[in-house]
Amino acid sequence: MKIYLDTIGCRLNQSEIETMARQFRAAGHEIVASADLADMAVVNTCAVTTEAAADSRGAIRRIARAGVEEIVATGCWATLYPKQAGDLPNVLRVVTNDRKDRLVLETLDLRPATFDIEPLVRVPLPGLHRRTRAFIKVQDGCDNRCTFCITTVARGAGRSRAVADVLLDIQSALDGGAKEVVLTGVHLGSWGYDLRSHLTELIKAIFRETDVPRLRLSSLEPWDLNADFFSLWTNPRLMPHLHLPLQSGSESTLRRMARKTTPDSFRALVAIARETIPDVAITTDIIAGFPGETEEEFAESMDFVCEMNFAGGHVFTFSPRPGTGAARMKGQVKPEVRKKRNRILREALEESAKSYRERFVGREMPVLWESTSEMGEWGWKMEGLTGNYLRVNAIAPSPRWNEVDQVRMESVFGDRLKGVIVKKG
């Protein structure tokens, strides 16, 4: 059977869809690059914002229009709204998050032993989801109660995967040719809390037991980290990029969000990270227009964002999600004000990101090439990422997809750097 896999939202969803691909292949089925080639499709949905929920519904409808008669809906939106998901065209099965690990088995009516015979190497998904980086799920669920977040409701309590299972997945990715592994989870920094361990120990085990050339961490909550954690970056295989969600630079807004951090503690953490990790890129998430956010609080948040001089980040317009505390709060900010604040915050982050990129003009840095497109007489246009998450374009005489080259940064062009390959990896 030919199966099309689609995912909306976070890196954790991407990791899960890659695992499903490996399981379908182990059962003898083919993963195809587009829905019009498929007999069946699986859509891993997202509900973090109203836009993500709409994108999830839209993806299912597009796949149905492409002629796929059997669609399996899973993920956060399908978990929160199983009846709505089941009512969409050609959705024959809804698999909630608590059963997602058994999705392939149940869909194909197989015994668990099917996947224990001969584990397959991880290969990039075909089509739009073809990636060089392998996203490895190490943790699921969250015990925080941030008042804006629906993910806790959709994913349940925090739970860690065993070290041995994580190492097995990483080795599968490396055997499949992956040059970079990204650890991901709903609350990645809480890995090990239920195992009487800490994320630090998992990272040390990965370096000790595998030869992964590049290891990257996805989003980390600032309250899970301390000064000792940053000593891990003495190992050059750990990429110098930290994504630390701030959400607001106003202390009173952070309290309403039930975030376990303050501007002062966040500032101190960033200072230690920058002192310890050379050239570290620190990116963040900010919410614009959280309930009750006054003009004064917004100004505080803006001032703090500017002070932190982030290397980039995402700004989300507050989206009230049914079932969260924030959706019931008084003082909901008008939609037009939320959008205006979003624009102002984005402009500030874009300016600091440009300033960060400019620091590396004239430097030589290793780049992992993620995509290749032909450019006629000029050769091949390459696009990839540095260790500190700078996006780089360069021209190569031959395709260099999934290779790491030394690149000299020549100039800043929009949201990326233009470079020249000076040494092939």
C-alpha positions, 0 to 999 in steps of 0.5 A, spaced: 500 500 500 502 507 498 501 511 504 502 519 504 504 522 511 503 529 513 504 533 519 502 540 522 506 544 527 511 542 532 518 538 531 515 533 536 509 532 530 515 531 525 519 526 529 512 522 530 511 522 523 518 520 521 517 514 526 510 512 523 514 512 516 519 507 519 514 502 522 509 503 515 516 501 511 517 495 516 510 492 515 512 492 507 508 499 505 511 505 501 511 512 503 509 516 497 511 524 496 504 526 494 497 525 496 495 523 489 499 517 489 497 514 495 492 509 497 491 512 505 494 518 508 495 519 516 495 527 518 498 529 525 494 535 527 496 541 531 492 545 536 496 550 539 493 556 535 487 557 531 491 558 525 494 551 526 487 548 527 485 551 521 491 548 517 490 541 520 483 541 517 485 544 511 490 539 510 485 533 511 480 536 506 486 537 501 488 530 501 481 528 500 480 532 494 486 529 492 482 522 492 485 519 498 479 515 500 482 512 507 485 518 512 487 517 519 487 523 523 491 524 529 495 529 533 493 534 538 487 537 534 484 530 533 485 529 540 481 535 542 476 534 537 475 527 535 468 528 532 469 534 528 475 530 525 471 524 524 466 528 520 471 531 515 471 528 508 474 521 508 476 520 515 475 513 517 479 513 523 481 518 529 487 516 533 488 520 539 495 522 542 494 516 548 494 511 542 498 514 537 504 510 539 500 504 536 497 508 530 500 503 525 499 497 528 492 498 529 491 501 522 494 495 519 491 490 524 498 488 526 501 484 532 507 489 536 512 483 534 512 486 527 517 492 528 521 487 533 524 483 527 529 487 524 529 495 525 529 499 519 534 505 518 531 512 518 530 515 511 528 522 510 521 522 508 520 524 500 517 530 498 516 536 502 518 533 508 525 530 506 530 533 511 537 532 513 536 533 520 532 527 524 527 529 529 528 524 535 522 524 540 525 523 547 519 526 551 512 527 551 506 531 555 507 536 560 506 538 567 506 545 567 500 549 567 501 555 563 494 558 562 495 559 555 497 552 553 492 547 550 498 542 549 498 540 556 490 538 555 492 534 548 498 531 550 497 529 558 502 528 563 510 529 562 513 522 561 520 521 559 523 515 554 528 510 556 535 512 554 536 505 551 530 507 546 532 514 545 539 511 543 536 506 538 532 511 534 538 516 534 543 510 531 537 508 526 537 515 524 545 515 523 545 509 519 540 512 515 545 518 513 543 523 518 548 528 519 544 532 525 540 529 530 535 534 534 532 532 541 525 534 541 519 533 546 513 537 549 517 539 555 524 537 553 527 540 559 523 535 563 526 529 561 528 525 566 524 528 572 520 521 572 526 517 572 530 521 577 535 523 572 536 530 568 537 532 560 544 533 562 545 525 563 541 523 556 546 528 552 552 525 556 549 518 554 548 520 547 555 523 546 558 517 549 554 511 546 553 514 539 558 518 534 552 523 532 556 529 528 551 534 530 546 534 536 541 540 537 536 541 542 529 544 541 525 548 545 527 549 553 524 552 558 528 557 562 527 554 569 529 547 567 536 550 566 542 552 570 549 554 570 552 547 570 548 545 564 551 550 559 558 546 561 555 541 556 557 545 550 565 544 551 563 538 546 563 541 539 558 536 537 553 540 541 550 545 536 550 553 539 543 554 539 538 555 545 531 556 544 528 559 550 521 561 550 520 568 554 512 569 552 513 576 555 518 581 558 513 583 563 513 580 570 506 581 571 504 578 565 508 572 566 504 571 573 498 571 569 501 566 564 503 562 570 510 561 567 515 559 572 520 565 570 521 572 571 525 577 567 530 578 572 532 570 572 531 570 564 536 575 564 541 572 568 540 565 565 542 568 558 548 572 561 551 565 563 549 562 556 552 567 552 558 567 557 559 560 557 558 558 549 561 562 544 557 565 538 551 562 541 544 564 538 539 565 543 532 565 540 525 565 543 517 565 543 513 571 545 505 572 545 502 578 543 496 581 546 495 576 552 489 577 556 490 583 561 496 586 557 496 593 558 500 598 554 505 599 560 506 591 560 506 591 553 512 597 553 515 593 559 515 586 554 518 590 548 523 594 552 526 587 555 525 584 548 530 589 545 535 588 551 535 581 550 538 582 543 535 575 541 538 572 534 531 571 532 524 568 534 517 567 533 511 572 535 504 569 536 498 573 536 494 571 543 489 565 540 484 563 546 484 556 546 477 553 549 479 549 555 485 553 557 485 558 563 487 564 559 481 563 554 476 565 561 480 571 563 477 578 563 481 583 559 481 580 553 485 584 548 482 587 542 484 583 536 486 589 532 491 591 538 493 584 538 495 584 531 498 591 532 503 588 538 505 582 534 507 587 528 511 591 533 514 585 536 516 582 530 520 588 527 524 588 533 526 581 533 527 582 525 532 587 527 536 584 532 536 577 528 539 582 522 544 584 527 546 577 530 547 575 522 551 581 521 556 579 526 558 573 522 560 576 515 567 575 513 567 568 518 568 561 516 563 556 518 561 549 517 554 549 514 549 542 513 546 543 506 539 542 507 536 543 500 539 543 493 536 547 487 539 547 480 541 554 477 543 553 470 550 555 468 552 558 475 551 551 478 547 549 484 544 553 489 545 550 496 541 552 502 543 550 509 544 551 517 550 553 521 551 550 528 548 556 531 542 556 526 544 561 521 540 560 514 546 560 509 545 560 501 551 558 496 553 556 489 556 549 488 558 546 482 555 539 484 549 537 489 551 537 496 545 535 499 546 532 506 553 534 506 557 539 511 562 544 508 566 550 510 563 556 508 565 563 508 560 568 509 560 574 504 554 578 506 547 578 509 541 577 504 534 578 507 533 573 513 540 569 511 547 569 509 550 569 502 556 565 502 562 561 498 564 554 499 571 554 501 572 547 503 568 541 502 567 536 508 
